[in-house]
Amino acid sequence: VWAWLRLGRVPLELLVIAAATAVAAQIGDLVESLFKRGAGVKDSSHILPGHGGFYDRLDATLFAAPALVACLWLVGFETVLPG
């Protein structure tokens, strides 16, 4: 929505980056859950009800953030989001 409103179009590169980041987030969540199960630790706090705990919200970010930065670096940030 931001790209459409700001640029009047959605660059294909931006869609690819978004898809890659979403996939990395899912993988991150699964990998971190696997590590937690292996260690016998599972955050079940009630800070965020219905979300499996506070740290579960960060699991996806641990993989998604570096994937996003790497994609923007590979494509060239200025190419995707000019000006």
C-alpha positions in Angstrom: 0.0 0.0 0.0 2.8 2.4 0.9 4.6 1.8 -2.5 1.4 2.2 -4.4 0.5 5.5 -2.6 4.0 6.9 -2.7 5.3 5.6 -6.1 2.0 5.0 -7.9 3.1 1.4 -8.6 4.5 -1.6 -6.7 7.9 -2.6 -8.1 8.3 -6.3 -8.8 11.5 -6.3 -6.7 9.6 -5.1 -3.7 7.1 -8.0 -4.1 9.9 -10.5 -4.3 11.6 -9.0 -1.2 8.3 -9.2 0.7 7.8 -12.8 -0.3 11.3 -13.8 0.7 11.0 -12.0 4.0 7.7 -13.7 4.7 9.2 -17.1 4.0 12.2 -16.4 6.2 9.9 -15.4 9.0 8.0 -18.7 8.8 11.3 -20.6 8.7 12.6 -18.6 11.7 9.5 -19.4 13.8 9.8 -23.1 13.0 13.5 -23.3 13.7 13.3 -21.4 17.0 10.4 -23.6 18.1 12.5 -26.7 17.2 15.4 -25.3 19.3 13.1 -24.6 22.3 11.5 -28.0 22.1 14.9 -29.6 22.0 16.0 -27.6 25.1 12.7 -28.3 26.9 11.9 -24.6 27.2 8.7 -23.0 26.0 7.7 -19.5 26.8 4.1 -19.6 27.8 3.7 -16.2 29.4 0.4 -14.4 29.5 1.8 -11.1 28.3 0.3 -11.6 24.8 -2.6 -14.0 25.3 -3.2 -16.4 22.4 0.3 -15.8 20.9 2.3 -18.5 22.7 4.3 -16.1 24.8 6.4 -13.0 24.3 9.5 -14.5 22.9 7.5 -16.4 20.2 6.8 -13.0 18.6 10.5 -12.4 18.2 11.3 -15.8 16.7 10.3 -14.8 13.2 12.1 -11.5 13.4 15.4 -13.3 14.0 15.4 -14.7 10.5 13.2 -12.1 8.7 15.2 -9.0 9.6 18.5 -10.3 8.2 16.7 -11.7 5.1 15.1 -8.3 4.5 18.4 -6.5 4.8 20.2 -9.0 2.6 17.5 -8.7 -0.1 17.5 -4.9 0.0 21.3 -5.0 -0.3 21.3 -7.5 -3.2 18.7 -5.6 -5.2 19.9 -2.2 -4.2 17.8 -0.2 -1.8 17.6 2.8 -4.2 16.2 0.6 -6.9 13.3 -0.5 -4.9 12.5 2.7 -3.0 13.8 5.7 -4.9 13.9 9.1 -3.3 
